Amino acid sequence: MLLQAYTHVKVGLGHARSLIHDRFVQVMHSETGATAAEYALLVSLIAIAIILGATHLGNSINTRLDDTATKVGPAAS
């Protein structure tokens, strides 16, 4: 009976160890994290480009409106 319990525990621990090892190998060979990092980098670069473009466009519009206001002159009272 003691030998049977020992064998059961030993087999159970061996199976658990095998599952942990298989999961570790699967995680180490997975490229999901690398893909997520690449997408994060791509999204951040696109966001930077959008912010710079919007800032430049806003400054250009502001300059044009200021030039137009200067040419029109002050409002008559």
Stockholm file with secondary structure:
# STOCKHOLM 1.0

chainA/1-77         MLLQAYTHVKVGLGHARSLIHDRFVQVMHSETGATAAEYALLVSLIAIAIILGATHLGNSINTRLDDTATKVGPAAS
#=GR chainA/1-77 SS CHHHHHHHHHHHHHHHHHHHHHHHHHHHHCCHHHHHHHHHHHHHHHHHHHHHHHHHHHHHHHHHHHHHHHHHCSCCC
#=GC SS_cons        CHHHHHHHHHHHHHHHHHHHHHHHHHHHHCCHHHHHHHHHHHHHHHHHHHHHHHHHHHHHHHHHHHHHHHHHCSCCC
//
